[in-house]
Amino acid sequence: MATSGTSRVGIIGYGLAGRVFHAPLVAATPGLELAVIVTGDPERAARARSDHPDAEVVPDIEALFGRRPPVDLVVVAAPNQAHVPLARRSIAEGIPVVVDKPLATSARDGRRLVAEADRAGGLLTVFQNRRWDGDFLTVRRLLAEGRLGRVHRFESRFERWRPALREGSWREDPDPALAGGLLFDLGSHLIDQALVLFGPAVSVYAEVDRRRTGSAVDDDTFVALTHAGGVRSHLWVGALVARSGPRVRVLGDRAGYTRDGMDVQESQLGAGLGPRSPGWGREGAERDGTLGAGPETERVPTEAGAYEAFYAGVVRALAGDGPVPVDPGDAVTVLEVIEAARRSSSTGTVVHLGPDADAD
């Protein structure tokens, strides 16, 4: 039973998202209790019972939504095509819901879901955890301090060397209804980060490609955004990148900032560590970024990553003490950019957004 002031959480799905990200973060968050895990896979169910012995593991969503007393929060960590149906079910049951990114497989479905939640007065938010990457937090700090001056270019990469296909994975399935491929996956994070840092995009140009032998989904994508404020963002995601570029590079009229390497929190979670572990979210000084102009540079300590801040924000929102940590409207905007990127790649043209947007 949940203690007074503690919200019972049910997680739907125990693949990568549910097992590595959501379950450990929920379990480590004061004010939340991991009460139920839903998975129909026997091996994953056994792993869930081992990882979280105090949680009830059930085989289907009817066992979750039929539970009495009901859970106080549902986390949708199922494959992308299930995000909207499961979130709608939670909203209809009057249960607040966290949806893993992307919110939906289309901007239209995302808009409809947000409108449905608004009409019901339900809490809906999206797990854009990369807003709490250490490098992203460092860039935000440098911008707030004015140390870069007026920024004109932002470059960001999630590049990996994973040439082998994940056989049998829905992420490798070309069916548009499944929203597989890297643009929906890692691209959702890069686009969200760019929009948070530099505001709405007014145009999109993209090159969406398949590079791995036998690949049926995009695995090498470049997206260029022009923001309303004039900043240009260049974003790369790739699975066949033998030598990666800088994780992030920001150029301003006073200085530039560069940093290599992915945020450490995903690997820490995969190794069984979490927010309560020593060294959580922190990296060695050898991975600090560089700030400067010309020959004059300095090392800049990287902010500690803080994925736990997402669920701490959820706790506050459940208590009525603040907004949700990620506005679902932001997630719809990300989907609009993804769709514009696909149109741009297929036509070889720049796609415009906003009031004078190109017609679908």
Helices and strands as residue ranges (DSSP letters): E 7-12, H 16-16, I 17-22, H 23-27, E 32-38, H 42-51, E 56-58, H 61-65, E 73-76, G 80-82, H 83-92, E 97-100, H 107-120, E 124-127, G 129-132, H 134-145, E 151-159, G 170-172, G 176-178, H 186-198, E 201-209, E 220-227, E 232-238, E 248-252, E 256-259, H 265-270, G 285-287, E 289-293, E 296-300, H 308-318, H 328-347, E 351-352
